[in-house]
Amino acid sequence: MLNLQIPHATTVSALRARIKSWREDGLTVGFVPTMGSLHDGHLSLVRLAKAQSDRVVASIFVNPAQFAEGEDFDTYPRETLADAEKLANAQCDLIYLPERDVMYPDGFSTSIAMAGPAEGLESDIRPHFFSGVATVVAKLFNQVRPDIAVFGEKDYQQLLVIRQLVRDLDLPIDIIAGETARDRDGLALSSRNAYLSEIDRKRASALPQILKALAEALSAGGDLETTISEARSAAEAAFDGVDYLTVRDAASLAELKPGQLQQTGRILAAVRLGETRLIDNIAALPFKGPNPS
Ligand code: PAF
């Protein structure tokens, strides 16, 4: 029995009973799904949900279906007591903490296959990932039935996949994007940053710098292929591997035509530092031309 400082539910029926009582009072419900090990980025999503709904539910579930064999499922940080305290301070109203057999009971046989924005990038490296995310998020949405759900732009491809899922399955939920929270040196906050050694943590700050330099070069009218190739060389020099560093259409993640950036783009990158993978992304705005004088 958990002794948390905030109301919590571990079963679908307990979760629904609490939400039903809010609904009977005419209250709206916001939802922030997480895998725990919460940092300020997650808490900013909770605050955003709270600003747009009367009550907020945050779930903590380390979803086995989005980890492949050999990935960090077993070692993924689990800190439920500390997380509960942070959520209480962020004015979250209820934590949903389902056990594995609540989400995936014996005989569970369904999985959602995603195409569209799920294709390429993360899927090239982690082919199982978006199916695992889409399946668990669809279940969580159906269990909580929120009015809005908040997802971080830090996982930009995931955000677009969830928007696609909601559109395709006619789920009556508004998906709200929360800005990426960053450390002082610009590194995007991530639970996996805890894996970095002191030296690698210092090296990691090169990633936001490289992305920012690329965004500046593009908005100054730089050629897409040249500027991306320069950014990739800088990333290859700074990191132990570069899974991708690319500029895509911001709405669809479709590849862009060579030449100058013509529409709002998104710069997305995944690099490796030792055993740790860092992902990040920022907006890329096209060159507007010199100001008329
Ligand atoms: O972004 C995450 O933490 C996870 O992918 C999510 C959305 C909670 C699904 O397990």
Residues whose N, C-alpha, C, O or C-beta is under 5 A from the ligand:
A	BS01	PAF	P33 T34 M35 F61 N63 V133 V136
